[in-house]
Amino acid sequence: MSSSVTAFVLSVFLVVGPINSFRTIIRNRLLRPSSSSCSSFSSSLKASPEFSIPDQPQRFANAKAASNERFLDIEKSLYDPSPLSNLRVAITGANRGIGLALATEATSFGAKVVALCRSSSPELDALNPAETITGVDVTDDEICSSLGDKVKGGPIDVLINNAGYFYEPEEKIGSMNFAEQMKMIDICALGPLRVTNCLAMKNLIREKTGKVIMITSQGGSVAWRTTQNPTGGDYGHHMSKSAANMMAVLLSQELKAKGISVGVFHPGFNKTGMTAKYKEIWEVEGAVDPSIGAKRVFHEVGRLNIERTGRFVNCEDGLDIPW
């Protein structure tokens, strides 16, 4: 072979050889990834620090072991609601439970509370809200569609959709209550949509800075059911919260164009009438007084912005919950 031919062949080898080798390496990596790399990647997903954990007793135990003040004493560690003072904060179900606690906390830091509820209560009246609108049944299309005409003080800065319902008897095969399941879905998923839809149509949620908060539950996480409900049950509750989460994400996409952010919040385990069926595990699982739960929620309200819109957040530790 002549020296010129030899040189040509060598040059082709130097160019093509590495390219083919590179292609082979890429193909092998894509088609036959090593078990160690797969295991490492899978483990990194499962152990992601961005996500809270589903085991409630272990979550509480971990917080105590780490002296996690964010979890155990948020008021002492980092709670500062002052940026929310003087804002108009509308709260559905403000007459009792976590809704009343939210109204009480908002009043304490100087927000202008707009209470939306079926009926008032002496405790709510004592707060002297800026507006109290009664007769609000979130399952009634006509009532909700007229809500915008009853809000008199101008646009809402923060709308907290809190009204909810939890059927107490346990639901299993043979003890289903389908009417109650539909009621939970109507109140917990469609209810917040009815209220938000009406106020948004009337331009009563402040554009560019407004926030819509959906008080849902970790119970709406499909991913966590195998840990938290290993034998099933409570069908209506979990379906209603999962539906509410879907609604909230879709709403976050639509309202993004107006600069309105949507928070999907699990308020934590609070000692209320709605969770009284679980009172025997309150202390083991770290249930708190609603006044603490309210501070946790407003801390996350303060963190919410358009970049964080549509995220499902555990207000206990501030971490995301998987869908």
N, C-alpha and C positions, 0 to 999 in steps of 0.2 A: 504494500500500500504506500502511495506517495506521501510525502510529508504534508502536502496541502490537504489531501483527503483525510489524513490522520488528524490534522488540526481541526478540520470541519467536524468530524465525528466527535472529537473531544469537546468542542464548543457546544454541540447539540446536547451531549450528555450532561455537561455542566449546567445547562439551562433547563432542560426537560427533566433530568433526573431529580433535582430538588423539588420541582413542581409536583411531579408524580408522588414523590415521597411525602410531600406536604399534604397532598390530596389523600393519600393512604392514611396518614396519621389522623386527619380530620374525620375521614369516613369511619375509621376504627373507633374513634372517640364517640362519634354520634351513634353508631350502630351497636357497639359493644363496650359501653362504659363499664369501668371496673366496679366491682361490688363495693370496694372501699369508698370510691367517690360517690356512688349512689347512696350509701349509708350515711356518709358525711353530709351530703346535701339534704337528705330526708331528715336527719337529726337537727340540722340547722333550722329547718322549717318548723319542726315540732317544738323546738326550744326557743323560738323567737321571743326576745324580751318585749316585743311590741304587744304581745297578747297576754291577757289575764288567763288564769287557769280555771277549769270548770269545777274542781273539787273545792266546794265552799269551806268545809272545815279545815282543809289543808291550806287554803288561801289565807284564812284567818290565823292559823298557827304559824305560817311563814311570816306574816306581818308582825306577829308578836315576837318571834325569834329574832327578827331583824330590827326590832324597835322602829318599825316603819311609821313615822309620824304622819305622813301623808294619808295612811290608811287608818291609824289609830287615833290621831288627834289633829285633824286638818286645820282647826281654828288656831291651834298653837303654832303649827309648822309654816303654813303658807297662805292661808285664806285671807284675801283682801277684796271685799266686794265694792270698794269705793268707786271703781270705774262704772259701776252699774247704778250708782245713786242718781236720782232725778229722772231716770228712764221710766217710760210707761211699760209696766210689766203686767200682761194679762194672764190669768191662771184659771183654767177650767177645774171644776171640783174643788174650789178654794174654801169651802165651808167646813171641811173636816179632813182628818188623816194627813197624808203627806202634802195635800193641796193647801190645807190650813197652815202647816208648818212652812211651806214655801211663801205663803202670803205674809206670815208673821216675820220671817227672815227678811223678805223684801222690804217690808215696812220699816224694819229696824235699821236698814242701811240707806233709807231715804228714797226708795223707789216709789213711783206713783202706781199703786196696785189697782188693776181693773179685775174685779172678781166676777167670774162667770160660773154660775151654779144653778142647780134646780131650785134650791131654796137657801136662804142665808142661815146663820147660826149666831148665837150670842157672842161666841168667840170671834167670829169674823166681823160682826158689827163693831166689836170693841176696837178693832184695828182702824176703823174709820177709813176704808178704802177710798181712793179717788172716785171710783165708780163701782157700784155693785149692780150687776144685771142678773136678775133671777128669772126662773122659768126656762132656763137653758137646758133642754133635753137633747143631748148629742145624737140621739137616735132618730130625731124628728127632722125630716128634710125641710119642712116649712118653717119651723122655728129657727133652725140654723141659717136658712137663707135670709131671714129677716134680722139676723144678729148685727149685721153691719149698720143698720139704721138705728140701733140702740146704743152703739158706742159713740159718745158725744165729745170726748176730749181729744180727738185727733188720732193720728197713726200710732200703732203699737210698736215699741222697740223690741220687746221680747214677748213672744207668745208661748206659753207653756201649756201644752196639751197633756193634762194630768188625769182627767176623769177616767175612771176605769171600773172594772167589775170582775170579781173572782168567785165563781161558784164553789161553795165549800165542800160538798160531798165528793168523795173520791170517785173518779170515773174509770171503770174497767169494763172488759167484755162482760155483758150481762147487766151492767149498771149504768149504761150510757143515758145521758139526758140531752138529746139533740136540740131541743128547744133552748136549753141553757147554753149550749155551745154556740148556737146562732146569735144568742143575746150577747155573749162575750165578744164575738167577732164584730157585731154591730157597734157595740160601745167602744171597744178597744182599738179597732182598726178603721172602721168607717167613720166613727165619731170624730176623731181628730181631723180626718180629711174633710168632713162637712164643715167644721169650724174654720179650718185654715182656708178652704176654698172660698167661703163667703167673705172672710176678712180680706183675702188677697184680691178678690174681684172688686171690692169696694176701695182698693188701694189703702187699706188700713194696717198694712204691715210695712213699716218704713223701708223704702228702697235703699240699697247700697250698704246699709248698716244693720238692717233688721235681722232678727234671729227667731227661728221657729224650733221649739224643743218638743220632742216626742218622748214622754216618759213611758218607756216600754219595759222590758225585763230581760234578764239573762235567759229567762224561760223561752224566749223567742229564738234562741240559737239552736238551729238544727244540729250543728256539730257537737254541741254539748249534751244532747239528749241521752247518748249512750252512757255517759258518766252520771248525770243528774237524775235520769229516769231509767235505770237499768232494767226495770220490769214494766215500763210503759206507764200509762195512766195520765189523768188530768188533761185529756185531749183538747177540750175547748179552750182552756187557758193557754196552752202552748201554741195551738193553731192561731189564736187571736193575736198573740204577741208576735209570732212569725209574720203574719199578714200585716201587722202594723209596721214591722221593720221594712218589709218590701215597699209598702206605701211611702214610708219616710224617705227611702233612697230615691224612688221615682220623683218624689216631690223636690228633693234636693237638686236633682238634675234640672227640673223645670224652673225652679226659683233662682237658680244660679245666675241666669241672665239678668235678673233684677238686683243682683248683689245681696240676695237674702240667703243666709246660711241656715242649714237644718242640722240639728243635733239629735242623734238617736241614743238616748241615755237609759242605762240601767241604773236606778237611783241607789242601788245597794239594798241590803236586807234591813228593812225598817220595822220597828215594832208598832204596827198599826192594826186596826180591826181587820183589814184585808189579809194580813199574814197571821192572824191569831190562831188559825188552824195548825200552825207550825210552832206555837209558842214553846213547846217542850225542847226545841232545838235552837231557840233564839241565842242563848249564851254560847253554845258550842260553835255556832256558825257566825258569831260576831254581829248579830243584829243590833242596831242602834236606835236611839230615840229619834223620832222624825226631825227634831230640830237639828241634829247632826246630819241626817240625810239631806236636809234642805241646803245646808252649807256645802256639802259635797256637790250637789247639783249646780248651785250658783257658781262654784269654783269652775266647773266645766263650762258653764255658760260664758264665763269670762274668757276662757281659752278658745272658745269656738270662733272660727272665722271662715272665710270662703274657701281657704285651702284645706280646712278640716271638715268641710260640709259633707254630710251623708255618712259619717263614721259612727260605728256602734261602740259606745264607750261605757266601761264600767266605772261608775262614779266613786266606787270604793277605792280603787287604786289608780284610776286615770288611764288604764290600759284598754286597748281595743278588745272586743269580744268577737270571735269568728262567727260568721253567719251560720 
